Amino acid sequence: MKTRKSLLLIFVLALVAAACSTAATPCDEVEITTGENGLPDLGGCEFTFAVENAYLPFNYIDAADGEAKGWDYDVFNHMGELMNFVPVYVPAAWDGMIQAVADGQFMIAGDGITITAERDEIIDFSNGYINLAQRVLVAVGNDEITSIDDLKNGDYTVATQKGTTNYEFAVAELGEDKVKAFDDFNFAIQAVISGDADASIIDETAGLGYMGANKDQVKLVGGDLTSEQLGFAFPNGSPLVDVVNQGLAAMEKSGKLAEINAKFFSPDFTVTYDDIAECDEDIPAEYLPEDCDV
């Protein structure tokens, strides 16, 4: 027989359970205060972050343990600790990611996005967190191509990923007939390694990360082709831009950003595309791309 006391206990527990099950407030709706560390305090809200989970070294799924890893994860997880928010990573295809951010589907996107004037018309950017240059990448045994001029003057095929500034630069410099576009960055590099393409135009940071475990297969040649910055993308007018900018500044001042950069953007980074998984039954469902059928 239930006593009044036991009924009261059940009622209290039900209230606690209801409170615990209540969804956290989205970070673009909270009142931002100042924490004891002098940085913004977001009160434990949820911050949705679009990731491709297929772009080394920024984000990937480790096939060995099914865990999501990469530069984006290390940086944004640390920001969450600094400014009291919960990162919620949402897998999204690169093609359409920027428009999805512009439409407000995500509060932020990573994936090594180059800051351009054209993109800045529909989204807001954080301060640049990495200066980069585009470079030419070729198979290690290729001694014919040593610069962009060789690609311009010879009968060569250049592999790039669709929708990237690498693709836009390659088409502008070499003409569309010489450029072979792939949906996935890895496919473009594998085309160079297999000989299906003669070269690729690639961001230097991604190229160094890729070369760490493939230095016997590919190499960067020639000088810098462009000078650009990478930044996080936000919907226009987002109040979270300043939050992330303050987080980046704090991480730079503390040396944490340099530590993470050294971990991922150097030849010491040895993860390859063979080591990551995109559609694997052992990967938690929340990390699988939408088109996976496992």
C-alpha positions as CSV (number, residue, x, y, z in Angstrom):
1,M,0.0,0.0,0.0
2,K,1.4,3.4,-1.0
3,T,1.6,5.9,1.8
4,R,1.3,9.6,1.4
5,K,5.0,9.9,2.1
6,S,5.8,7.4,-0.7
7,L,3.5,9.2,-3.1
8,L,5.2,12.4,-2.3
9,L,8.6,10.8,-3.0
10,I,7.4,9.5,-6.3
11,F,6.1,12.9,-7.2
12,V,9.4,14.6,-6.3
13,L,11.3,12.0,-8.3
14,A,9.0,12.5,-11.3
15,L,9.8,16.3,-11.1
16,V,13.5,15.6,-11.0
17,A,13.2,13.2,-13.9
18,A,11.2,15.7,-15.9
19,A,13.7,18.4,-15.2
20,C,16.6,16.2,-16.2
21,S,14.9,15.2,-19.5
22,T,14.2,18.8,-20.5
23,A,16.1,19.7,-23.5
24,A,19.0,22.2,-23.0
25,T,18.5,25.7,-24.3
26,P,20.0,26.4,-27.7
27,C,23.1,28.7,-27.3
28,D,21.7,31.3,-29.8
29,E,18.8,31.9,-27.4
30,V,20.5,32.3,-24.0
31,E,21.5,35.4,-22.1
32,I,25.3,35.5,-22.2
33,T,26.9,36.5,-19.0
34,T,30.5,36.7,-17.9
35,G,32.2,33.9,-16.1
36,E,34.9,34.0,-13.4
37,N,37.6,33.6,-16.0
38,G,36.4,36.8,-17.7
39,L,35.1,34.9,-20.8
40,P,31.5,34.6,-21.8
41,D,29.4,32.1,-19.8
42,L,26.7,30.4,-21.8
43,G,25.0,28.6,-18.9
44,G,25.4,25.1,-20.2
45,C,23.4,25.6,-23.4
46,E,23.7,23.4,-26.5
47,F,25.9,24.7,-29.4
48,T,25.2,22.8,-32.6
49,F,28.3,22.4,-34.8
50,A,28.2,21.0,-38.4
51,V,31.0,18.7,-39.3
52,E,31.7,16.5,-42.3
53,N,33.6,13.8,-40.3
54,A,35.6,13.1,-43.4
55,Y,38.2,15.8,-43.7
56,L,41.6,15.2,-42.2
57,P,42.8,16.6,-40.0
58,F,39.8,18.7,-39.0
59,N,37.3,16.0,-38.3
60,Y,37.0,12.3,-38.8
61,I,35.6,9.1,-37.2
62,D,38.3,6.7,-35.9
63,A,37.5,3.3,-37.4
64,A,39.2,1.6,-34.5
65,D,37.0,2.9,-31.7
66,G,34.1,4.8,-33.5
67,E,35.1,8.0,-31.8
68,A,34.9,11.4,-33.5
69,K,38.2,13.2,-33.5
70,G,40.2,16.0,-35.1
71,W,41.2,19.6,-34.8
72,D,37.6,20.9,-34.8
73,Y,36.7,18.6,-31.9
74,D,39.7,19.4,-29.8
75,V,39.3,23.2,-30.3
76,F,35.5,23.4,-29.8
77,N,35.5,20.9,-26.8
78,H,38.0,23.1,-25.1
79,M,35.9,26.2,-25.8
80,G,32.9,24.5,-24.3
81,E,34.9,24.0,-21.1
82,L,36.1,27.6,-21.1
83,M,32.7,29.2,-21.7
84,N,30.2,26.7,-20.2
85,F,28.4,25.3,-23.2
86,V,27.8,21.8,-24.6
87,P,29.0,21.1,-28.2
88,V,26.5,19.1,-30.2
89,Y,28.2,17.8,-33.3
90,V,25.9,17.1,-36.3
91,P,27.3,15.3,-39.3
92,A,26.7,17.1,-42.6
93,A,27.9,16.8,-46.1
94,W,30.3,19.5,-47.2
95,D,28.2,20.2,-50.3
96,G,25.5,22.4,-48.9
97,M,27.0,23.0,-45.5
98,I,27.6,26.7,-45.9
99,Q,24.0,27.2,-47.2
100,A,22.7,25.2,-44.3
101,V,24.5,27.5,-41.9
102,A,23.1,30.5,-43.7
103,D,19.6,29.0,-43.4
104,G,20.1,28.6,-39.6
105,Q,20.2,24.9,-39.5
106,F,23.4,25.0,-37.5
107,M,24.8,27.6,-35.1
108,I,28.4,27.1,-36.4
109,A,30.3,25.0,-38.9
110,G,33.9,23.9,-39.0
111,D,35.6,21.8,-41.7
112,G,38.4,24.2,-42.5
113,I,36.3,26.8,-44.2
114,T,38.2,29.5,-46.2
115,I,37.0,33.0,-45.5
116,T,35.9,34.6,-48.8
117,A,34.0,37.8,-49.7
118,E,31.4,35.7,-51.6
119,R,30.7,33.5,-48.6
120,D,30.7,36.4,-46.3
121,E,27.6,37.8,-48.1
122,I,25.4,35.0,-46.8
123,I,27.2,34.0,-43.5
124,D,29.3,35.6,-40.8
125,F,32.8,34.4,-40.0
126,S,34.9,34.2,-36.9
127,N,38.3,35.7,-36.8
128,G,40.7,33.7,-38.9
129,Y,42.3,30.9,-36.9
130,I,44.9,29.6,-39.4
131,N,46.7,31.4,-42.2
132,L,47.0,29.0,-45.1
133,A,48.2,28.8,-48.7
134,Q,47.0,26.6,-51.5
135,R,49.7,24.3,-52.9
136,V,50.2,21.8,-55.7
137,L,50.3,18.2,-54.5
138,V,51.6,15.3,-56.7
139,A,52.6,11.7,-56.4
140,V,56.0,11.3,-54.9
141,G,57.5,9.8,-58.1
142,N,56.2,12.7,-60.3
143,D,59.2,14.9,-61.3
144,E,57.5,16.5,-64.3
145,I,55.3,18.8,-62.2
146,T,57.1,21.2,-60.0
147,S,54.8,24.2,-60.0
148,I,51.5,25.7,-61.1
149,D,53.2,26.8,-64.3
150,D,53.8,23.2,-65.3
151,L,50.1,22.5,-64.9
152,K,49.2,25.5,-67.0
153,N,51.6,24.6,-69.8
154,G,51.2,20.8,-69.9
155,D,48.4,18.4,-70.7
156,Y,47.5,17.4,-67.1
157,T,44.5,16.6,-65.1
158,V,44.0,18.2,-61.6
159,A,41.8,16.6,-59.0
160,T,39.9,18.7,-56.4
161,Q,36.9,18.5,-54.2
162,K,33.6,20.1,-55.3
163,G,32.5,23.3,-53.7
164,T,35.9,24.3,-52.3
165,T,38.2,27.3,-53.0
166,N,40.7,24.7,-54.3
167,Y,38.3,23.9,-57.1
168,E,37.5,27.5,-57.8
169,F,41.2,28.4,-57.9
170,A,42.0,25.4,-60.2
171,V,39.3,26.3,-62.7
172,A,40.3,30.0,-62.7
173,E,44.0,29.2,-63.3
174,L,43.8,26.1,-65.4
175,G,40.4,26.1,-67.1
176,E,37.5,23.7,-66.4
177,D,38.7,21.1,-68.9
178,K,41.8,20.3,-66.8
179,V,39.9,20.0,-63.5
180,K,38.3,16.8,-62.3
181,A,36.0,17.4,-59.3
182,F,35.2,14.8,-56.7
183,D,32.5,14.7,-53.9
184,D,35.0,13.7,-51.3
185,F,38.5,15.1,-50.6
186,N,40.0,11.6,-50.1
187,F,38.9,10.5,-53.6
188,A,40.7,13.5,-55.2
189,I,44.0,12.5,-53.4
190,Q,43.6,8.9,-54.2
191,A,43.2,9.8,-57.8
192,V,46.6,11.4,-57.7
193,I,48.2,8.4,-55.9
194,S,46.7,6.0,-58.4
195,G,47.6,8.0,-61.4
196,D,44.0,8.8,-62.5
197,A,45.0,12.5,-62.0
198,D,48.3,14.2,-62.3
199,A,48.0,16.6,-59.4
200,S,45.7,18.3,-56.9
201,I,45.3,21.8,-55.6
202,I,45.1,21.6,-51.8
203,D,45.2,23.7,-48.7
204,E,48.7,23.4,-47.2
205,T,47.5,22.6,-43.7
206,A,45.4,19.6,-45.0
207,G,48.3,18.6,-47.3
208,L,50.8,18.5,-44.4
209,G,48.3,16.5,-42.4
210,Y,47.8,14.1,-45.2
211,M,51.5,13.7,-45.9
212,G,52.2,12.7,-42.3
213,A,51.1,9.2,-43.0
214,N,51.6,9.2,-46.8
215,K,55.0,10.8,-47.3
216,D,56.0,7.9,-49.4
217,Q,53.1,8.5,-51.8
218,V,52.6,12.3,-52.2
219,K,54.5,15.5,-51.9
220,L,53.8,19.3,-52.1
221,V,55.7,21.1,-54.8
222,G,56.1,24.8,-55.8
223,G,55.5,27.8,-53.7
224,D,52.3,29.2,-52.2
225,L,49.6,29.9,-54.7
226,T,47.3,32.0,-52.4
227,S,47.2,33.5,-49.0
228,E,44.0,32.9,-47.1
229,Q,42.5,32.4,-43.7
230,L,40.2,29.7,-42.3
231,G,37.3,30.6,-40.0
232,F,34.2,29.2,-38.4
233,A,31.0,30.0,-40.2
234,F,27.8,31.3,-38.5
235,P,24.3,32.5,-39.6
236,N,24.4,36.2,-40.3
237,G,24.0,38.3,-37.2
238,S,24.7,35.5,-34.8
239,P,25.6,36.7,-31.3
240,L,27.8,33.6,-31.0
241,V,30.5,35.0,-33.3
242,D,31.9,37.2,-30.6
243,V,31.8,34.3,-28.1
244,V,33.9,32.1,-30.4
245,N,36.3,35.0,-31.2
246,Q,36.9,35.5,-27.5
247,G,37.5,31.8,-27.1
248,L,40.0,31.7,-29.9
249,A,41.8,34.7,-28.4
250,A,42.0,33.0,-25.0
251,M,43.3,29.8,-26.5
252,E,45.9,31.7,-28.4
253,K,47.0,33.6,-25.3
254,S,47.2,30.4,-23.2
255,G,49.1,28.4,-25.9
256,K,46.4,25.9,-26.2
257,L,45.7,26.7,-29.8
258,A,49.3,26.3,-30.8
259,E,49.3,23.0,-28.9
260,I,46.3,21.7,-30.9
261,N,47.7,23.0,-34.2
262,A,51.0,21.2,-33.6
263,K,49.1,18.0,-32.9
264,F,47.1,18.0,-36.2
265,F,48.9,20.3,-38.7
266,S,52.3,18.7,-39.0
267,P,53.8,15.6,-40.7
268,D,53.6,14.0,-37.3
269,F,49.9,13.5,-37.8
270,T,49.7,9.9,-39.0
271,V,46.0,9.2,-39.5
272,T,45.1,8.3,-43.0
273,Y,41.8,8.0,-44.9
274,D,42.2,4.2,-44.6
275,D,42.1,4.7,-40.8
276,I,38.8,6.6,-40.7
277,A,35.3,5.4,-41.3
278,E,32.2,7.1,-42.8
279,C,29.7,4.3,-43.0
280,D,30.4,1.5,-40.5
281,E,28.0,-0.5,-38.4
282,D,30.3,-0.1,-35.4
283,I,30.1,3.7,-35.4
284,P,27.4,5.3,-33.2
285,A,24.4,6.2,-35.2
286,E,24.7,9.9,-34.3
287,Y,28.0,10.1,-36.1
288,L,27.0,8.5,-39.3
289,P,26.4,10.6,-42.4
290,E,22.7,10.8,-43.5
291,D,23.2,8.7,-46.6
292,C,24.8,5.7,-44.7
293,D,22.9,2.4,-45.0
294,V,24.4,0.0,-42.4
